[in-house]
């Protein structure tokens, strides 16, 4: 298990100081997608959706090992 940190960028940064223990980087990406979809749901409830936001996944060392954009988490069907 590794500890991953999920920093949320929405024009400013919300730094994850605690992190979450997960089995792999794939599990971390899935965790970030769930977090984005949860946040997007709240945004939609308020009548907005900010697709330019992102979550950067970092290791304990601070190295960014993945980026998941809000636009990656949804498919907009017209």
Long-range contacts (C-beta under 8 A, 24 or more apart in sequence): 2-28, 2-59, 2-60, 3-59, 3-60, 4-28, 4-31, 4-57, 4-58, 4-59, 4-65, 5-57, 5-58, 5-59, 5-60, 6-31, 6-32, 6-35, 6-55, 6-56, 6-57, 6-58, 7-55, 7-56, 7-58, 8-35, 8-39, 8-53, 8-54, 8-55, 9-53, 9-54, 9-55, 9-56, 10-50, 10-53, 19-60, 25-57, 25-65, 25-66, 28-57, 28-65, 28-66, 29-57, 29-66, 29-68, 32-57, 32-66, 32-68, 33-68, 33-72, 33-73, 36-68, 36-70, 36-72, 36-73, 37-73, 37-74, 39-70, 40-70, 40-73, 40-74, 49-74
